[in-house]
Amino acid sequence: MPRPTSRPLAMLGSGVMVGVGLYASAFSPALAQTQPSTTDPAATEQPGLFSPAPAGGSLLTPAFRPGSATAPAEDGRTVFRTGTEETAPPGSRPATTAATSFDSKNTRKPRVPQSLTQRQQEAARLKKAPQPATLVPGTNPAATPLVVPGRLRRRGGPDIDQTSRLNVPVTAVIPRRFPRVEEDPFAPLGVRVGAFTLRPAVEIKSGFDTNPTRVAGLPGSGLTMVSPELLVRSDWQRHALNADLRGTYTWYGQHYGLVIDNPGTVSSSTTPENIDRPTMDSRVNGRFDVSSLSRFEGEARAVVSIDAPGSPNVQTGLKYFPMVTTVGSTLGYVQQFNRLEVTAKTLFDHQMYTDSHYINGLTATNGDREYNQYGGTLRVGYELKPGLKPFIETGANTRIHTTKVDRNGYDRDSNGTFVKAGTTFEFTSKLIGEASTGWLWRFYVDPALTDMSGWTIDGALTYLATDLTTVKLVGTTVASEIVVPGVSGVFSRDISLQIDHAFRRWLIGTARFGTGIDDYVGSPRLDHRYFMSFAMLYKLSREIQLKSEVRQDWLNSNQTGLNWNATQVTMGVRLQR
């Protein structure tokens, strides 16, 4: 069935519209001659062609004003507006709550800036109402931006201020940086020479010793000590080269000299005429880093001393003590395998003596006491955890004397070996150092000499009890040579405890206590040594320090007539750079 067409309806609508148009044109002259009232604002406007009147209103008060339908904008755009508009002050943004706009050119509208007065009022309000700033927890204050409540961050741009919305006062609090506390404000600065730092110093002390000869029954003497010192430290990122050069010369005002008929015999009941004592302990050590897991280590040393006063090696009728000089070197290689560390070292030492000069003018050689020592050590350590590395160490050495047979007819060449176990410590800088214990053997070529063996203790520990108190514990074991007939050597063990306390940064008190045992192998003689000392250090500046010390020494022997004690009091100044 064919669909009915809508053409008759369209023709009917067209006819109605034509009739309405003819009717409007018939009344338009009359409307044009009507004068509007001056009291009606709406009457001043001309109605449009299609201006319907609202319900109950007049045709002369249209709801849509033809004058604003096609009003051109200032920039030439055609803007269509609907609704009523309110008059806005020049330069302000037009209201958009009651009117809408359409831009026929489709261009971006320029932003209307705020007036200067409004910006100044907003800035003044923000300045009067600051807001506290906070830092993000767990971050570095110097590298973390402040997080201010009411301020949002925008990627690629500055912060967005929402303070006016939150209405929260803002106060920017900048964290205060405290200066770094120097560990020792009185430490010497040193002298910079290239990549090295040199710290020279000298100590000058004077005092009195009640028994400088360490022999009972002799008078005391005044003393003067001069101790120069030079420390050298390298400042390289890799490798290292350091040096510790120390020396001391002690002058005594009292001279002792006992002229006897048989000079040159060994006895501890007499003393040389001049007991002045020169000493030196100089060491240069270095490290060459092959890689992060391997390195070479080396040391060169020179030690100068004299026979200890009261020692059985001291001969009768001497004019002064003979000097003994020991020079040597050590070369080692360290290799790490993850936590396992292997260290191998070789060593060489040469000990030589000056001739003995007697009061009666005679001279005797000490060549039979000179020897060369060759040896090596091997250490294997494993790091259980950071700061704790147990190790096992073993080594061997041989001593060959320059003179095959000594003055008493003994061949004192010997071979020695040792084994020990210990650990190193480095617990958060509280406990630093190492300690070990083991056993030592020494076998002599001459069957007339008794072999030496015994328990050993070695170590050096530093414990930082508090920021003001430091405790040091040192233990050593030494097997030394001797020329007494029938005695193989002296097996010595020493242990000392030192406590340093800072009453002030510039006032340091030191207390030391120690004991030692000298076992004369091949002889029944056994000596016990003890000492204690108290010292004060007053730091005037980085360059000048005042020092004072009181020390007491004792020796108790199982042999009759060998006991002695001595008290030494010294005061002086230390100059350093």
Protein Blocks (a to p, Z undefined) as FASTA:
>chain_A
ZZddfklmmmmmmmmmmmmmmmmmmmmmmmmmpccdfklmklmpccdfblcddehiafkl
cfbdfklmmcccfkopacddedjdddddehiacdfklbccddfklpacddddddfklmmm
mmmmmmmmccdddddehiafklpccddehiacdehiacddfklmnopacddddddddddd
dfblmbcebjaehjaccdddddddddddfblnopghiacddddddddddddddddfbgcd
dddddddddddfbdcddddfbghiacfkbccfblcdcdddddddddddfblmbccddddd
dddddddehiaklcghiabdcddddddddddddddehjaccddddddddddddddddfko
pacdfklmgccdddddddddddfbghiacdddddddddddfblbafkopafbdcdddddd
dddddeehlagcdddddddddddfblkbccdddddddddddddfblmbccdddddddddd
dfbehiabdcdddddddddddfbfklccdddddddddddehiabdcddddddddddddfb
lmbccdddddddddddfbehiaccdddddddddddZZ
